[in-house]
């Protein structure tokens, strides 16, 4: 999924990390060069949907314009949820 709007420089990645871990999800979050934030995440569908709703609100200071979601088959690619730095 990709969150767009004012989502960099407002601790958005840390927010995603905290929320994903609270839901027991695995994956990663990273800033993109275009100013958006990309989230690759795996887990139960209901928990993924809960994360999407939380990302639409974002942390204080963020102004989330959109969260674009693409659904894929579970691939078991991740052992934990982490922040990737570029």
C-alpha positions as CSV (number, residue, x, y, z in Angstrom):
1,X,0.0,0.0,0.0
2,X,1.1,3.6,-0.5
3,X,0.1,6.5,1.7
4,X,0.3,9.9,0.0
5,X,-0.2,13.5,1.3
6,X,1.9,15.1,4.0
7,X,3.3,11.8,5.3
8,X,7.1,12.4,5.5
9,X,8.8,14.3,8.3
10,X,5.9,13.6,10.7
11,X,7.0,10.2,12.1
12,X,4.6,8.4,9.8
13,X,7.0,5.4,9.4
14,X,7.3,5.0,13.2
15,X,3.5,5.3,13.4
16,X,3.1,2.5,10.9
17,X,5.7,0.4,12.7
18,X,3.9,0.7,16.0
19,X,0.4,0.1,14.6
20,X,1.5,-3.0,12.5
21,X,3.3,-4.5,15.5
22,X,0.3,-3.9,17.7
23,X,-1.8,-5.8,15.2
24,X,0.7,-8.7,14.9
25,X,1.5,-8.0,11.3
26,X,4.8,-8.5,9.5
27,X,6.4,-6.5,6.7
28,X,8.2,-3.2,6.2
29,X,7.6,0.5,5.7
30,X,9.8,2.9,3.7
31,X,9.8,6.5,2.4
32,X,9.6,6.9,-1.4
33,X,11.4,9.6,-3.4
34,X,8.0,11.1,-4.5
35,X,7.1,12.0,-0.9
36,X,4.8,9.1,-0.3
37,X,5.3,6.2,2.1
38,X,5.2,2.6,1.0
39,X,4.0,-0.3,3.2
40,X,4.5,-3.9,2.4
41,X,2.7,-6.0,5.0
42,X,1.4,-9.6,5.6
43,X,-1.1,-11.0,8.0
44,X,-4.8,-11.8,8.5
45,X,-7.2,-9.9,6.2
46,X,-9.1,-8.3,9.1
47,X,-5.9,-7.0,10.7
48,X,-4.7,-5.7,7.4
49,X,-7.9,-3.8,6.9
50,X,-7.6,-2.4,10.4
51,X,-4.1,-1.1,9.5
52,X,-5.4,0.5,6.4
53,X,-8.0,2.4,8.4
54,X,-5.4,3.5,10.9
55,X,-3.1,4.7,8.1
56,X,-5.9,6.8,6.6
57,X,-5.9,8.8,9.8
58,X,-2.2,8.8,10.4
59,X,-0.2,10.3,13.3
60,X,-0.6,13.8,14.6
61,X,1.0,16.2,12.1
62,X,0.3,14.0,9.1
63,X,-2.3,14.9,6.4
64,X,-3.1,11.7,4.6
65,X,-4.6,12.3,1.2
66,X,-4.9,8.7,0.1
67,X,-3.9,5.2,0.9
68,X,-3.8,3.1,-2.2
69,X,-4.0,-0.6,-1.5
70,X,-3.2,-3.6,-3.7
71,X,-4.0,-7.0,-2.3
72,X,-1.8,-10.1,-3.0
73,X,-1.7,-13.7,-1.9
74,X,0.1,-14.3,1.4
75,X,3.8,-15.0,0.6
76,X,5.3,-15.4,4.1
77,X,8.2,-13.0,3.1
78,X,8.8,-11.3,6.4
79,X,9.8,-12.4,9.9
80,X,8.9,-9.2,11.7
81,X,7.8,-5.6,10.9
82,X,10.6,-3.1,10.4
83,X,11.4,0.3,9.0
84,X,13.7,0.4,5.9
85,X,15.9,3.4,5.4
86,X,17.1,4.5,2.0
